Amino acid sequence: MKISVLVLVYNNLKLKHPLNKVTLLIALLLNISNAVCQNEKSIDSTSIVSFAEKAVIQANINTQADSYSLQSENNSNYTISTNNQFRLVLSLNYDFIGATIGFSPKFIPGNNDNDLKGESSYQDFRFRFFLGNWVQELQYRKVEGFYIENSKDLIPNWVEGNDPYVQFPNLKTIFWGGSTSYILNPNFSLKNL
């Protein structure tokens, strides 16, 4: 049908010079061959690589912070935070199981100013099970040791950098969690990310 429409357009054009007709005919034929070539299926040169028999190890550093805002009865706002700016997370996935361990190492600068902000600890343990298209994850996270960022609002003559922040060394948060996921795409491998 496309060819007949093009022939009809070609016959109805009133081109005075024969060279214009030849140029138009060549352009139309190239257009037709291009349209036919686009209908052919091309072979996908990418292939799916399986890492099922290989261990995948990951390490990253993140700056996720545990920080909370509190409002007192006299409408004063206080921000409490942990003294660990950087967290190291190590992951290992193999076959149908994966594990992740997260902690705040003291050798990283920003995690070791205990004199002013007090000592904080961070522990995170996650286990993943890859069962066909199903993924089950279990998590335990514990954070302990907080300080008030705006200690100057509590202590009027407090000097930042010299005086220690107001600290809550025994304040802790504990999180137990889990998730279940179903992967719709059979070619997608969540455990290899």
Stockholm file with secondary structure:
# STOCKHOLM 1.0

chainA/1-193         MKISVLVLVYNNLKLKHPLNKVTLLIALLLNISNAVCQNEKSIDSTSIVSFAEKAVIQANINTQADSYSLQSENNSNYTISTNNQFRLVLSLNYDFIGATIGFSPKFIPGNNDNDLKGESSYQDFRFRFFLGNWVQELQYRKVEGFYIENSKDLIPNWVEGNDPYVQFPNLKTIFWGGSTSYILNPNFSLKNL
#=GR chainA/1-193 SS CHHHHHHHHHHHCCCSSHHHHHHHHHHHHHHHHHHHHHHSCCCCCCCCCCCTTSCEEEEEEECCCCEEEEECTTSCEEEEEESCCCEEEEEEEETTEEEEEEECCTTSTTSCCHHHHCCCEEEEEEEEEEETTEEEEEEEEEEEEEEETTGGGTSTTCCTTTSCCCEEEEEEEEEEEEEEEECSCTTCCGGGC
#=GC SS_cons         CHHHHHHHHHHHCCCSSHHHHHHHHHHHHHHHHHHHHHHSCCCCCCCCCCCTTSCEEEEEEECCCCEEEEECTTSCEEEEEESCCCEEEEEEEETTEEEEEEECCTTSTTSCCHHHHCCCEEEEEEEEEEETTEEEEEEEEEEEEEEETTGGGTSTTCCTTTSCCCEEEEEEEEEEEEEEEECSCTTCCGGGC
//
